Structures are given as structure tokens and as C-alpha cells.
């Protein structure tokens, strides 16, 4: 198990180029299973979760060729579906939550799909009901092996389009159902569909492959099923979660950083939310410039003077993946803020590590925390900690970079799951960080 040693208290400066979007890449990679034609994808991030999925695709029989850094070709013309019921797949698939999305593509194209209960972040319950209820409505039979924790859906006579109202606007659930429906007979309408940029990108890719999809970007998606999809070339968006992480890092370490080519039109409320904390962001073309906050940053209040409340919500609301970053950045703000994490009941449990570092945080319940900012009047203290999940891990890393002294972070494999070469990129900005294997 590798660890990071971080000497905090240094101001950073320079430019960063955000990696490709992790959450989009996981969907797009599963979609290559929908056709026997070549798919070329650019801007794929070199991170653990994505690399694990590529290995699963290769073991399934997908021909994968690396064309250049971040660019790959995929061809799924001779798949080994027996791999889906192997012990090897049960082990590999259970370690990656994103692997759930191969089910929709395989079900749509081959009439069957299997998956072990997937792993991922330990941030609370993450139900799969939306995925499988959607498949059942399309005509698939569902089975679950409780002893082996193994899910399966089968539709030997193919899927039939239908109208469905999703119980929750699940991003991966919506993606899975869309991939199944594009090859179903007739028309499918999905209401309360997730409409994140990741879903929009998936739909654009499928349309380039020949799919007939309407309502892209809305919560009502209509699909006219076709019999066969072709190849295409697709480019993954920059990762908006990583972009938000760089914004938080710059403010907390009072650093001057330019984030390049961020795709502003796909950032939603991210810039607005950081500005609520008093953080200055400048739009320079398609870049974000964060000046050094040498005088700190002050939390805004609502127009009636009440305490600022930042919470997550389905798109176009603020993404839950950035609440951990907002929370840690608020520890050095001037003023107080209530963070309300609505979706996952365990995501705030890393705050005890920040409290150990000297942060003033009241954990009200599993979903809410009140932060009283230091206004840089006192710094956080270096400590030893363990990364419980991807976003908490990067938040602790930001805290360590701003702290006085040398901190140690264990279980950094969690950070590597979502952030590409983060230590090298931080060192390029002047950070004192060492990876110890």
C-alpha cells in the first residue's frame, strides 16, 4: 500500500490541464460493446478505475489498441461471453462499481448481461434498483444469486421499448437503460432521466453510432430502437470534479493557478458555488484563472442574512462529488457554512481527520456538517491519516498541502482511482509531495 508524504504550507503556481472525465469515460467505454465496428476514444484518463474497466473489456474479448496518450481504439467483434460467468470476472467486476454499465450494453446487443455486486467508494448505500427495474420494464428477466452476490438479466427474444418513470435520476442507471434501449424494438421514453454532461456525451456518442435519441440534455429522453450500431470517434470532456478540486486547492493554499480548457459550458453551478465561499474565479477564454487569495476569502450569506447552506442535487444542481472539497476549503474561509450531503450517508465521516488537524467542524448528523472558518488566522496541523474514498482522499490531500508540517496519507490507491498522476502534477506546481510505495 502506497502513501503520500506532504510538506504543507507552500504556495503553488502554474498551469494545469484537467484529465478526461472519469465518470464519462466509464460510460463511454461500456458503450463500445454495442457494436462490432471500431470505436476510437480520445482523452481517456489514466486512472485506476478506468484502467480496471479496460482490462475487463480486454478479458471479455474486446480488441484494445493504445494509439497515443489518452487515445485508444476498441473493437468488440468477437466477444467471449463465457467470461461473464467466470470466477475471474466475479473477482474483477466486484472491485469496480463502473463495471455495472457493461450490463445494459450486453443486454441490448446479446440479450443477456451479468455482473457481480460491484464495489467502489465506501460512502453509504448505492442501490442498483434503478438499473434492473429499467431492464425489467424493457422485457428482461432478472435473477440474483444471493450466495455469490451475482446479478443477471436475460432477454433471449430481445428487448421491447416502453415508457418508464425512474424512481431516482441515477446517472449510471440512466446510462445503463439508454444503452439497453438503443437496440430494443420500438420506442422507449425515460422520464426523470439524469441529464448530467456525462449522459449528454453518451447520447452524442450513440447518435454518432447511428442511434435515434431525442431529448438530450433534458430529463425526458426518447429512443427509437434500431437493429445495429456502427463505429465512431469520440472525445471525453475534461473532468469537472477534478477542475473543482484544483479550484479548491488553489484557494486553500493561496496559490495562483490557471486551469486550462475546462469546457465552461459543462461546469454547471461549480463556479457559482465556489464564489459563494468568496473564492475569486476569472473566465479567460475557456480557462479558469484563480488568483492568489492572499487576503483570504469570505463566505457569502443569503439575502436575509442567514448562514450559507451548500447542498448537492441532481444535475443541474451542485454535484455531490465536490461537497467534500467545498467542506475542506471552507475550513479556512472567513465565516461559517452548513454543508448538506443529501445523497450518501457516509460521505462526511472523514471530517474527524480534519478536526484532528484543528478544523472547526460540527458534524450535526451523517448528512450535515457546520464549518466555522479560520480565515487563515491559524493553520491546520500536519497529521497522519487514511483516505476512505476518492473525494475524501483528495480533500485530505488539499488539507495536508495547506497544513503546517509534514502529513502522511495512507491508502492513496483511493486517490489514484480518480486522479491521474496527481503527485507529479502537484510537484510541477511547486508542491512538496512524495509517493512512497
HUPE-V976272 format. One record per pair of residues at least 12 apart in sequence whose ideal C-beta (glycine too) atoms are under 8 Angstrom apart, sorted by the first residue. I is the first residue (numbers start at 1). J is the second residue. Records with the same first field share a line. If there is no record, write none. Layout:
I->J / J
//
This chain:
1->410 / 411 / 413
2->412 / 413 / 435 / 436 / 437
3->408 / 409 / 410 / 412 / 435 / 436
4->397 / 400 / 408 / 409 / 412 / 415 / 423 / 433 / 434 / 435 / 436
5->406 / 407 / 408 / 433 / 434 / 436
6->382 / 397 / 400 / 401 / 403 / 406 / 407 / 408 / 409 / 431 / 432 / 433 / 434
7->405 / 406 / 432 / 433
8->379 / 380 / 382 / 400 / 401 / 402 / 403 / 404 / 405 / 406 / 407 / 432
9->379 / 402 / 403 / 404 / 405
10->253 / 401 / 430 / 431 / 432
11->253 / 254 / 255 / 256 / 292 / 430
12->249 / 250 / 253 / 255 / 256 / 257 / 401 / 426 / 429 / 430 / 431
13->255 / 256 / 257 / 292 / 429 / 430
14->257 / 258 / 428 / 429 / 430
15->257 / 258 / 259 / 260
16->246 / 257 / 258 / 259 / 260 / 425 / 428 / 429
17->260 / 261
18->238 / 239 / 242 / 243 / 246 / 259 / 260 / 261 / 262
19->43 / 45 / 46 / 47 / 238 / 239 / 242 / 419 / 420
20->43 / 44 / 45 / 70 / 236 / 237 / 238 / 239
21->45 / 197 / 198 / 201 / 236 / 237 / 238 / 239 / 240 / 241
22->45 / 47 / 49 / 50 / 239 / 241 / 242 / 418
23->171 / 196 / 198 / 239 / 241
24->197 / 198 / 201 / 202 / 236 / 237
25->41 / 44 / 45 / 50 / 236
26->49 / 50 / 53 / 98 / 101
27->98 / 101 / 172 / 175 / 198 / 199 / 201 / 202
28->41 / 201 / 202 / 205 / 234 / 236
29->41 / 44 / 50 / 53 / 54 / 57 / 74
30->53 / 98 / 101 / 102 / 104 / 105 / 175 / 179
31->105 / 179 / 202 / 205 / 206 / 209
32->57 / 62 / 74 / 76 / 105
33->57 / 60 / 62 / 76 / 79 / 102 / 105 / 106 / 109
34->76 / 105 / 108 / 109 / 179 / 182 / 183 / 206 / 209 / 229
35->76 / 109 / 209 / 228 / 229 / 230 / 231
36->75 / 76 / 77
37->75 / 77 / 209 / 229 / 230 / 231
38->73 / 74 / 75 / 231
39->73 / 74 / 75 / 209 / 231 / 232 / 233 / 234
40->67 / 71 / 72 / 73 / 74 / 231 / 232 / 233 / 234
41->71 / 72 / 73 / 74 / 233 / 234 / 235 / 236
42->70 / 71 / 233 / 234 / 235 / 236
43->70 / 71 / 235 / 236 / 237 / 238
44->70 / 71 / 72 / 236
45->70 / 236 / 239 / 420
46->69 / 70 / 420 / 421
47->416 / 417 / 418 / 419 / 420
48->413 / 416 / 417
49->96 / 98 / 417 / 418
52->92 / 95 / 96 / 99
53->96 / 98 / 99
54->72
55->92
56->89 / 92 / 93 / 96 / 99 / 102
57->74 / 76 / 102
59->80 / 83 / 88 / 89 / 92
60->76 / 79 / 80 / 81 / 83 / 84 / 102
61->76 / 78 / 79 / 80 / 83
62->74 / 75 / 76 / 79
63->75 / 76 / 77 / 78
79->110
81->106 / 110 / 112
84->106 / 112 / 113 / 114
85->114
89->114 / 116
90->116 / 148 / 150
91->116
93->115 / 116 / 118
94->116 / 117 / 118 / 119 / 149
95->118 / 119
96->118 / 119 / 120
97->118 / 119 / 120 / 121 / 126 / 172
98->118 / 120 / 172
99->115 / 118
100->115 / 118 / 128 / 131 / 172 / 176
101->172 / 175 / 176 / 179
102->115
103->115 / 131 / 135 / 151 / 153 / 176
104->131 / 135 / 175 / 176 / 177 / 178 / 179 / 180
105->179 / 180
107->135 / 140 / 153 / 154 / 155 / 159 / 180
108->159 / 179 / 180 / 181 / 182 / 183 / 184
109->183
111->154 / 155 / 156 / 157 / 158 / 159
112->152 / 153 / 154 / 155 / 156
113->152 / 153
114->150 / 151 / 152 / 153
115->150 / 151 / 152
116->148 / 149 / 150 / 151
117->149 / 150 / 151
121->388 / 389 / 390 / 391 / 414
122->346 / 388 / 389
123->344 / 346 / 347 / 389
124->344 / 345 / 346 / 347 / 366
125->344 / 345
126->344
128->151 / 173
129->167
130->166 / 167 / 168 / 170 / 173 / 174 / 177
131->170 / 172 / 173 / 176 / 177
132->151 / 153
133->164 / 167
134->164 / 166 / 173 / 176 / 177 / 180 / 190
135->153 / 155 / 176 / 177 / 180
136->153
137->162 / 164
138->155 / 159 / 160 / 161 / 162 / 177 / 180 / 181 / 184 / 188
139->155 / 157 / 158 / 159 / 160 / 162 / 184
140->153 / 154 / 155 / 159 / 180
141->153 / 154 / 155
158->184 / 185
159->180 / 181 / 183 / 184 / 185 / 225
160->184 / 185 / 186
161->181 / 184 / 185 / 186 / 187 / 188 / 223 / 224 / 225
162->186 / 188 / 189
163->188 / 189 / 191
164->177 / 188 / 189 / 190 / 191
165->191 / 192
166->190 / 191 / 192 / 193
167->192
168->192
169->192 / 193 / 194 / 195 / 219 / 314 / 315
170->194
171->194 / 196 / 198 / 199
173->194
174->190 / 193 / 194 / 199 / 221
175->194 / 198 / 199 / 202
177->190
178->190 / 193 / 199 / 202 / 203 / 206 / 213 / 221 / 223
179->202 / 206
181->223 / 225
182->206 / 211 / 212 / 213 / 223 / 225 / 226 / 229
183->225 / 226 / 227 / 228 / 229
184->223 / 225
185->225
186->224 / 225
187->222 / 223 / 224 / 225
188->222 / 223 / 225
189->220 / 221 / 222 / 223
190->220 / 221 / 222 / 223
191->219 / 220
192->219
193->215 / 218 / 219 / 220 / 221
194->219 / 314 / 315
195->217 / 218 / 219 / 315 / 316
196->315 / 319
197->237 / 240 / 266 / 268 / 315
198->237
200->216 / 217
201->234 / 236 / 237
203->216 / 221
204->216 / 234
205->232 / 234
206->229
208->232 / 233 / 234
209->229 / 230 / 231 / 232
210->226 / 228 / 229 / 230
211->223 / 226 / 229
212->224 / 225 / 226
237->263 / 266
238->261 / 262 / 263
240->262 / 263 / 266 / 267 / 268 / 270 / 319
241->319 / 321 / 322 / 391 / 418
242->418 / 419
243->259 / 262 / 267 / 270 / 288
244->270 / 274 / 319 / 322 / 325
245->322 / 325 / 394 / 398 / 419
246->259 / 290
247->259 / 270 / 271 / 274 / 279 / 281 / 288 / 290
248->274 / 322 / 325 / 326 / 328 / 329 / 395 / 398
249->398 / 401
250->290 / 293
251->274 / 277 / 279 / 290 / 293 / 297 / 329
252->328 / 329 / 332 / 398 / 399 / 401 / 402
253->398 / 401 / 402
254->292 / 293 / 294 / 376
255->290 / 292 / 429
256->290 / 291 / 292
257->289 / 290 / 429
258->284 / 287 / 288 / 289 / 290
259->287 / 288 / 289 / 290
260->286 / 287
261->286 / 287
262->286 / 287 / 288
263->286
264->283 / 286 / 288
268->315 / 316 / 317 / 318 / 319
269->316 / 317 / 318
270->318 / 319 / 322
271->283 / 288
273->310 / 318 / 322 / 326
274->326 / 329
275->300
276->299 / 300 / 308 / 310
277->297 / 299 / 300 / 308 / 310 / 326 / 329 / 330 / 333 / 337
278->296 / 297 / 298 / 299 / 300 / 333 / 334 / 335
279->293 / 297 / 329
280->293 / 297
296->332 / 333 / 334 / 375 / 376
297->332 / 333 / 334
298->333 / 334 / 335 / 375
299->330 / 333 / 334 / 335 / 336 / 337 / 373
301->335
307->336 / 337 / 338 / 370
308->335 / 336 / 337 / 338
309->337 / 338 / 340
310->323 / 326 / 337 / 338 / 339 / 340
311->323 / 339 / 340 / 341 / 342
312->340 / 341 / 342 / 343
313->342
320->341 / 342 / 343 / 344 / 347
321->391
322->391
323->339 / 341 / 347 / 391
324->347 / 348 / 350 / 391 / 392 / 394 / 395
325->391 / 394 / 395 / 398
326->339
327->339 / 348 / 351 / 354 / 361 / 369 / 371 / 395
328->354 / 359 / 395 / 396 / 398 / 399
329->398
330->371 / 373
331->354 / 359 / 360 / 361 / 371 / 373 / 374 / 380 / 399
332->373 / 374 / 375 / 376 / 380 / 402
333->371 / 373 / 375
334->373 / 375
335->373 / 375
336->370 / 371 / 372 / 373
337->370 / 371 / 373
338->364 / 368 / 369 / 370 / 371
339->368 / 369 / 370 / 371
340->367 / 368
341->367 / 368 / 369
342->367
345->366 / 367
346->366
347->389 / 391 / 392
348->363 / 366 / 367 / 368 / 369
349->366 / 388
350->388 / 389 / 392 / 395 / 396
351->363 / 369
353->383 / 385 / 396 / 399
354->380 / 396 / 399
356->381 / 383 / 385
357->380 / 381 / 382 / 383 / 399 / 403
358->374 / 378 / 379 / 380 / 381
359->371 / 374 / 380 / 399
360->372 / 373 / 374
379->402 / 403 / 404
380->399 / 402 / 403 / 404
381->403 / 404 / 405
382->400 / 403 / 404 / 405 / 406 / 407
383->403 / 407 / 408
384->407 / 408 / 409 / 410
385->400 / 407 / 408 / 409 / 410
386->409 / 410 / 411
387->409 / 410 / 411 / 412 / 414 / 415
388->411 / 414
389->414
390->414 / 415 / 417 / 418 / 419
391->418
392->414
393->409 / 411 / 412 / 414 / 415
394->415 / 418 / 419 / 422
396->409
397->409 / 415 / 422
401->426 / 431 / 433
412->435
423->435
//
